[in-house]
């Protein structure tokens, strides 16, 4: 399902003394099966944008097309929103706060059940989702409230995975996790992407952007100020958006400037850079 | 979350906003008391209520309280109004006998007095509502609490925990917007999981509410634990003598507001006392306009 956003405006608390314009005419297109990132400072409108994508917020002006679904400010045209939410699911920041059921499996099955799966189906999907986030059978019957923070986050993410959406939006999925936990979750997301799910990642972690994302959108004060690949972004002047260039990119760029034949666009991880240096060294000797 | 914003503080800088919260609290309560004075003559009570209404509406305009919000809160009151009218009309009341009958339903008399009484009660509720709205939308909740604390301070002599109560209230007030934000956040998260908070049968709605309430409670309890720890770490001691960052000041404008309200209230009380002493009560219409209304 491709996403097309046309001239999107969103205003919080319109016509009150504290009204704020969060989005001021954003237009962008996200391709099917892509892996893209939405970047920007706090208050740049990232969260507002992703919430309009599945109609949790109804735009003040403009249109969003998600596959066949259309979201506009005209309420009459926003039917079937619930079905849209089955196709485009959001994992919010700190999703562990949305757990409420008595057992882990019931909580994970909750979303699938809401979208029409029967009890057995939902439970089956829940078990699959739990296994895929790395929680085995011993967790199924436990209360979600007795788990650790990282485990809770996995349960919450599994709850979204069990819905089996076509597009998965993740808002800072690694915030507050230890490196191992963050890594696990990101490789899980990568695996979903390999199975055909479109991934939209909201993050401040540029290492993730360079490692996974094909396309980057940068928002600043409610406007789209950059659109392109990660390496295009880091080659440009990113300081104005308060984005830190990741050390890996800096290192690769410096080596290239010193004369090493490095293909910057293909570098996603440290090992890629190491491989290229090794290759160059072999050829050189 | 718009329905919960009733009477919420609005950050303007009007005359009413600048008044001392202690003063505003006192004046609002005093005005509320005089609303409830019922004179012997019906027309006098009505005339005064009309005067209060005009006065309060003027105050509303001065302090830039939104009329839309007033109407919104009235919308929530219509059932109460209907209930009051029904009770007054259909429950027999001995004091009506002898007064004019409006009409009969199956031989059961409906008196004009019943309409008057219920209308008067609704009017008084409206007046109180306006006063409360002016108070809460021109005063920050924290300032109100400080005002309250100031009034409770003398009670410390009898070991009344004035500061602790003020602290509890101010923490509760402080967390209302936080909890509202939290509610909105959890509602959005659950909506993404397919919960529909606005449609569906009773059972579905119940399930939807459960999916909201439990996470809300969990996070509220976690928050309160964290807050208690944070306060303890910073050495909070409820028994300690403390000062305020914002010192409440009684200014010239306060004196003016106090004096004018005082004169009004004094006048009304004098009138009320004379009314109670006199045989037939005071008919203001007669005194002012030299006419006698028909009822």
Boltz contact constraints between the chains, C-beta under 6 A:
constraints:
  - contact:
      token1: [A, 17]
      token2: [B, 10]
      max_distance: 6.0
  - contact:
      token1: [A, 56]
      token2: [B, 188]
      max_distance: 6.0
  - contact:
      token1: [A, 56]
      token2: [B, 191]
      max_distance: 6.0
  - contact:
      token1: [A, 85]
      token2: [B, 192]
      max_distance: 6.0
  - contact:
      token1: [A, 89]
      token2: [B, 192]
      max_distance: 6.0
  - contact:
      token1: [A, 90]
      token2: [B, 192]
      max_distance: 6.0
  - contact:
      token1: [A, 92]
      token2: [B, 189]
      max_distance: 6.0
  - contact:
      token1: [A, 97]
      token2: [B, 215]
      max_distance: 6.0
  - contact:
      token1: [A, 97]
      token2: [B, 219]
      max_distance: 6.0
  - contact:
      token1: [A, 98]
      token2: [B, 189]
      max_distance: 6.0
  - contact:
      token1: [A, 98]
      token2: [B, 215]
      max_distance: 6.0
  - contact:
      token1: [A, 100]
      token2: [B, 211]
      max_distance: 6.0
  - contact:
      token1: [A, 100]
      token2: [B, 214]
      max_distance: 6.0
  - contact:
      token1: [A, 100]
      token2: [B, 215]
      max_distance: 6.0
  - contact:
      token1: [A, 111]
      token2: [B, 193]
      max_distance: 6.0
  - contact:
      token1: [A, 111]
      token2: [B, 194]
      max_distance: 6.0
  - contact:
      token1: [A, 114]
      token2: [B, 194]
      max_distance: 6.0
  - contact:
      token1: [A, 115]
      token2: [B, 194]
      max_distance: 6.0
